Amino acid sequence: MRVPNELIAPQVAVALKEDFGQGDIHDSIVDSQQHSKAIILSRHDGILCGQDWVNETCRQTDLSITTHWLVQEGTQIEPDQVVLELSGPSYLLLRIERTMLNFLQLLTGTATRTKEFVTRIAHTSAKILDTRKTIPGWRAAQKYAVKVGGGENHRFGLWDTFLLKENHINAAGGIRRAIQRARNAEPGVFLEIEVETLSELHDALRGRPDRIMLDNFTIEDTKHAVDLVKKYHKDHGIEIELEASGQINLENIVEVAETGIDYISLGTLTKDVKAHDFSLQLK
């Protein structure tokens, strides 16, 4: 997955405008003819992510700024490792320092956190999914970072997949009625429904959605749900995916994954991100 530049460019433009405003008052202390080389180095272990945003920041600032990446996107990086060499007018490198680092630190942080979860359950068949719990305006970027970290993307927004949650179900008048209305409205669209109990799971199975989300199920109930769906497939020949969600973390994710669940969705990948520490040094 690559994010189209038509999505990256406006995001970078907003970030530059936010920082530059009416002009950088620090320009006055640096000779406009002075050129410098600079490096960006990592302060911690992580999964590098965000190169396209850094490249676009340089491009929008001045085409004379050159970049030479020493590691590829998605690569494991180490403490004090140089990841990028830059060259250009000194005052411009100083001007865009924080914008470049902001993109790198958030996206590398997202990719790194995703990789932690993916690695923890690599011995199982479960897959890690993101959610819509993203920083406003950063959804495409953060979902890209999840992919770089080895996870998979859930729906992008409200337009591409049905995810019928508790409030939708209540508003529609029940689980099967909600499914029926969604199927009638958009018969070709992937449909997922959330359930909170095994009784609701039985009800959802009768509606034959594409996927059922188990919200805050215990481990024992999750195992029971997996067995029920397997039996439903055997009896009816219809495959329905199962997704676990709610109160899942690094401490309990292995136990969840080992139930035989197909997917585990985690809002923490994008809403509880610890920024990766990078530093720019002018030479």
C-alpha positions as CSV (number, residue, x, y, z in Angstrom):
1,M,0.0,0.0,0.0
2,R,1.3,3.5,-0.9
3,V,-0.5,6.7,-0.1
4,P,-1.2,8.7,-3.2
5,N,0.7,12.0,-3.4
6,E,-2.5,13.9,-3.8
7,L,-3.3,13.0,-0.2
8,I,0.3,13.5,1.1
9,A,0.9,16.9,-0.6
10,P,-2.1,18.8,1.1
11,Q,-1.2,17.3,4.5
12,V,2.4,18.5,4.1
13,A,1.3,21.9,2.9
14,V,-0.9,22.4,6.0
15,A,2.0,21.3,8.3
16,L,4.4,23.7,6.6
17,K,1.9,26.6,6.8
18,E,1.2,25.8,10.4
19,D,4.9,26.1,11.3
20,F,6.1,28.8,8.9
21,G,3.1,31.1,9.3
22,Q,4.0,34.6,8.2
23,G,7.7,33.7,8.0
24,D,10.6,32.2,9.9
25,I,12.1,35.0,12.1
26,H,15.2,32.8,12.4
27,D,16.1,33.3,8.8
28,S,17.8,36.6,9.7
29,I,20.6,34.9,11.6
30,V,21.7,32.6,8.8
31,D,23.3,33.7,5.5
32,S,20.8,32.9,2.7
33,Q,23.7,31.7,0.6
34,Q,25.0,29.2,3.1
35,H,24.6,25.6,2.3
36,S,24.8,22.7,4.7
37,K,24.6,19.0,5.0
38,A,22.4,17.4,7.7
39,I,21.6,14.0,9.0
40,I,18.5,12.6,10.7
41,L,19.2,9.8,13.2
42,S,17.0,7.5,15.2
43,R,17.3,7.5,19.0
44,H,15.5,4.2,19.6
45,D,14.8,0.8,18.0
46,G,11.8,0.9,15.6
47,I,10.3,0.4,12.2
48,L,11.1,3.3,9.8
49,C,8.0,4.9,8.3
50,G,7.2,8.3,6.7
51,Q,9.8,8.7,3.9
52,D,7.2,10.0,1.4
53,W,6.1,12.8,3.8
54,V,9.7,13.9,4.4
55,N,10.4,13.9,0.7
56,E,7.3,15.9,0.0
57,T,8.2,18.4,2.7
58,C,11.6,19.0,1.0
59,R,10.0,19.2,-2.4
60,Q,7.4,21.8,-1.4
61,T,10.1,23.9,0.4
62,D,12.8,24.0,-2.3
63,L,13.7,21.7,-5.1
64,S,17.4,22.3,-4.4
65,I,17.2,20.3,-1.2
66,T,18.5,16.7,-1.8
67,T,17.7,13.6,0.2
68,H,19.6,10.3,0.4
69,W,17.9,7.6,2.5
70,L,20.3,5.1,4.0
71,V,17.6,2.6,4.9
72,Q,14.4,1.5,3.2
73,E,10.8,2.1,4.4
74,G,9.7,-0.6,6.8
75,T,13.3,-1.4,7.9
76,Q,14.2,-2.1,11.5
77,I,16.3,0.8,12.8
78,E,18.6,1.0,15.8
79,P,19.5,3.6,18.4
80,D,21.8,6.3,16.9
81,Q,21.5,5.0,13.4
82,V,21.5,7.6,10.6
83,V,18.5,7.1,8.4
84,L,18.7,10.2,6.1
85,E,21.3,12.5,4.7
86,L,20.2,15.9,3.4
87,S,21.8,18.8,1.6
88,G,20.5,22.3,0.9
89,P,20.3,25.9,2.0
90,S,21.0,26.0,5.7
91,Y,18.1,28.3,6.6
92,L,15.7,26.0,4.8
93,L,16.9,22.8,6.4
94,L,16.4,24.5,9.8
95,R,13.0,25.8,8.7
96,I,11.6,22.3,7.9
97,E,13.4,20.4,10.6
98,R,10.4,20.0,12.9
99,T,7.9,19.3,10.1
100,M,10.0,16.4,8.8
101,L,10.6,15.0,12.3
102,N,6.9,15.3,13.2
103,F,5.9,13.1,10.3
104,L,8.7,10.6,10.9
105,Q,8.1,10.3,14.6
106,L,4.4,9.7,14.4
107,L,4.4,7.3,11.5
108,T,7.5,5.4,12.7
109,G,5.8,5.2,16.2
110,T,2.6,3.8,14.6
111,A,4.5,1.2,12.5
112,T,6.7,0.2,15.5
113,R,3.8,-0.3,17.8
114,T,2.0,-2.4,15.1
115,K,5.0,-4.6,14.7
116,E,5.1,-5.3,18.4
117,F,1.6,-6.8,18.2
118,V,2.2,-8.6,14.9
119,T,5.3,-10.2,16.2
120,R,3.7,-11.3,19.5
121,I,1.1,-13.4,17.6
122,A,3.1,-14.5,14.6
123,H,2.8,-18.2,15.6
124,T,-1.0,-18.0,15.1
125,S,-3.3,-17.4,12.1
126,A,-4.9,-14.3,13.5
127,K,-4.3,-11.0,11.8
128,I,-4.0,-7.5,13.3
129,L,-6.4,-4.8,12.2
130,D,-6.4,-1.1,12.8
131,T,-9.6,1.0,13.4
132,R,-11.0,4.5,12.6
133,K,-9.6,5.8,15.9
134,T,-7.0,7.9,14.1
135,I,-5.7,11.4,14.6
136,P,-8.1,13.7,12.5
137,G,-6.5,14.4,9.1
138,W,-4.0,11.6,9.5
139,R,-6.1,8.5,8.7
140,A,-4.5,7.6,5.4
141,A,-1.0,8.2,6.8
142,Q,-1.6,6.2,10.0
143,K,-3.3,3.3,8.2
144,Y,-0.3,3.2,5.8
145,A,2.0,3.0,8.8
146,V,0.0,0.1,10.2
147,K,0.6,-1.7,6.9
148,V,4.3,-0.9,7.1
149,G,4.4,-2.4,10.6
150,G,2.8,-5.7,9.3
151,G,-0.8,-5.1,10.2
152,E,-3.8,-4.9,8.0
153,N,-6.4,-2.2,7.4
154,H,-10.0,-2.3,8.5
155,R,-12.4,-0.1,6.7
156,F,-11.1,3.3,5.8
157,G,-14.3,5.2,6.6
158,L,-18.1,5.1,6.7
159,W,-18.4,4.7,2.9
160,D,-16.6,1.5,2.1
161,T,-17.8,-1.2,4.6
162,F,-20.8,-1.8,6.8
163,L,-19.9,-2.1,10.5
164,L,-23.1,-2.3,12.4
165,K,-22.5,-1.5,16.0
166,E,-24.7,-1.3,19.1
167,N,-26.3,2.1,18.3
168,H,-26.9,1.1,14.6
169,I,-28.6,-2.1,15.8
170,N,-30.8,-0.3,18.3
171,A,-31.8,2.3,15.8
172,A,-32.6,-0.3,13.2
173,G,-34.7,-2.4,15.6
174,G,-32.5,-5.4,16.1
175,I,-29.6,-7.5,14.7
176,R,-31.3,-9.3,11.9
177,R,-33.3,-6.2,10.9
178,A,-30.1,-4.1,10.8
179,I,-28.4,-6.7,8.6
180,Q,-31.4,-7.0,6.3
181,R,-31.7,-3.3,5.8
182,A,-28.0,-3.0,5.1
183,R,-28.1,-5.9,2.5
184,N,-31.2,-4.3,0.8
185,A,-29.5,-0.9,0.6
186,E,-26.0,-2.0,-0.6
187,P,-26.1,-5.8,-1.4
188,G,-22.5,-5.9,-2.7
189,V,-20.8,-4.2,0.2
190,F,-18.9,-6.1,2.9
191,L,-20.9,-6.3,6.1
192,E,-19.7,-6.7,9.6
193,I,-21.8,-6.7,12.8
194,E,-20.8,-6.3,16.4
195,V,-22.2,-8.6,19.1
196,E,-21.7,-8.4,22.9
197,T,-23.0,-11.9,23.9
198,L,-23.2,-15.4,22.7
199,S,-27.0,-15.0,22.3
200,E,-26.4,-12.1,20.0
201,L,-23.9,-14.2,18.1
202,H,-26.5,-16.8,17.4
203,D,-28.8,-14.1,16.2
204,A,-26.1,-12.6,13.9
205,L,-25.3,-15.9,12.4
206,R,-28.9,-16.3,11.1
207,G,-28.4,-13.0,9.3
208,R,-25.3,-14.3,7.5
209,P,-23.0,-11.3,7.7
210,D,-19.5,-11.4,6.2
211,R,-17.8,-10.9,9.6
212,I,-18.9,-10.8,13.2
213,M,-17.0,-8.7,15.8
214,L,-16.9,-10.0,19.3
215,D,-16.9,-7.0,21.6
216,N,-15.2,-7.5,25.0
217,F,-15.8,-11.3,25.0
218,T,-14.0,-13.4,27.6
219,I,-11.4,-15.9,26.4
220,E,-13.8,-18.8,27.1
221,D,-16.7,-17.1,25.2
222,T,-14.3,-16.3,22.3
223,K,-13.4,-20.0,22.1
224,H,-17.1,-20.9,22.2
225,A,-17.8,-18.4,19.5
226,V,-15.0,-19.9,17.3
227,D,-16.5,-23.3,17.7
228,L,-20.0,-22.1,16.9
229,V,-18.9,-20.4,13.7
230,K,-16.9,-23.5,12.6
231,K,-20.1,-25.6,13.2
232,Y,-22.2,-23.1,11.3
233,H,-19.7,-23.4,8.3
234,K,-19.9,-27.2,8.5
235,D,-23.7,-27.3,8.7
236,H,-24.5,-24.6,6.1
237,G,-21.3,-24.2,4.0
238,I,-21.1,-20.5,4.7
239,E,-17.9,-19.0,5.9
240,I,-18.2,-16.1,8.4
241,E,-15.1,-14.4,9.7
242,L,-14.7,-13.6,13.4
243,E,-13.0,-10.5,14.8
244,A,-12.1,-9.9,18.5
245,S,-12.1,-6.3,19.8
246,G,-12.1,-4.5,23.1
247,Q,-9.6,-4.4,26.1
248,I,-6.9,-6.3,24.1
249,N,-3.3,-5.4,24.8
250,L,0.2,-6.8,24.6
251,E,-0.3,-8.8,27.8
252,N,-3.4,-10.7,26.7
253,I,-3.2,-10.7,22.9
254,V,-1.5,-14.1,22.6
255,E,-4.3,-15.7,24.6
256,V,-6.9,-14.1,22.3
257,A,-5.1,-15.0,19.1
258,E,-4.7,-18.6,20.2
259,T,-8.5,-19.0,20.4
260,G,-8.6,-19.4,16.6
261,I,-10.0,-16.0,16.0
262,D,-9.5,-14.6,12.4
263,Y,-8.8,-10.9,13.2
264,I,-8.0,-8.7,16.2
265,S,-8.8,-5.0,15.9
266,L,-6.8,-2.6,18.0
267,G,-7.6,1.1,18.4
268,T,-4.4,1.5,20.4
269,L,-2.3,1.2,17.2
270,T,-3.3,4.7,16.1
271,K,-4.7,6.5,19.1
272,D,-2.1,5.6,21.8
273,V,1.0,6.1,19.7
274,K,4.3,6.8,21.4
275,A,6.3,9.0,19.0
276,H,9.6,7.7,17.9
277,D,12.5,9.9,18.8
278,F,14.5,11.3,15.9
279,S,17.1,14.1,15.8
280,L,18.3,16.3,13.0
281,Q,21.9,17.4,13.1
282,L,23.3,20.2,10.9
283,K,26.9,19.6,9.7
